[in-house]
Each structure stands twice: as structure tokens, then as C-alpha cells.
Amino acid sequence: MGKNLKGKECGKGIYQRKDGLYSARYYAKNGKRKEKYFETLPEAKKQPERV
């Protein structure tokens, strides 16, 4: 599980980058792993198929 910049857990497949953006990894329908960046943690948690 990833953490934010203050050390708090963000959830499976989500972490906060040093520039403040949240990164969420997930598997696309074709089976490849993708990574998207979000401004807020709730947006990143909405990503349906996290790793």
C-alpha cells in the first residue's frame, strides 16, 4: 500500500508523488498495467480496477 507525503496510507495501488499529485495504478481491459495521476485522493480512489 502506498503512502502520502505525511506517511498516511492511501490504499492499494495509490501513492502521492513529491509534486503533490496522487498516482493510481490499475489494469486496463487488455491486461496491461496503467498509471494515472490525480489532484486529490478521492479522485484516485474512484479508479475502478486498481492493482
C-alpha distance (Angstrom), angle and dihedral (degrees) to the residues before:
residue distance angle dihedral
M1 . . .
G2 3.75 . .
K3 3.75 127.6 .
N4 3.77 136.8 -143.7
L5 3.80 124.3 -122.4
K6 3.81 91.5 -86.9
G7 3.82 92.7 54.5
K8 3.81 98.1 -104.8
E9 3.83 119.6 137.8
C10 3.82 114.2 -103.6
G11 3.79 101.0 -172.2
K12 3.77 138.6 -96.0
G13 3.81 112.9 -35.4
I14 3.83 94.7 2.8
Y15 3.78 129.3 106.1
Q16 3.80 137.5 156.9
R17 3.78 119.4 -114.4
K18 3.80 123.5 -139.6
D19 3.81 90.5 -104.5
G20 3.83 89.6 60.2
L21 3.81 99.5 -105.3
Y22 3.79 120.5 126.8
S23 3.78 117.1 -126.8
A24 3.81 120.8 -152.7
R25 3.79 122.6 -169.6
Y26 3.78 120.2 -155.8
Y27 3.79 141.8 158.2
A28 3.80 117.6 -105.1
K29 3.81 122.3 -141.2
N30 3.81 90.4 -96.5
G31 3.83 89.6 59.7
K32 3.81 97.1 -108.1
R33 3.77 121.0 129.2
K34 3.81 115.1 -115.7
E35 3.77 133.3 -173.0
K36 3.81 126.4 -150.1
Y37 3.78 130.9 -175.6
F38 3.81 125.2 -135.6
E39 3.80 135.8 -174.9
T40 3.82 95.8 -135.2
L41 3.80 137.2 31.9
P42 3.84 95.8 -121.7
E43 3.81 89.7 56.4
A44 3.79 90.6 51.7
K45 3.81 91.9 48.7
K46 3.83 90.8 55.5
Q47 3.82 89.3 66.5
P48 3.83 101.1 115.0
E49 3.81 106.3 -144.5
R50 3.79 108.7 35.0
V51 3.78 121.0 175.6
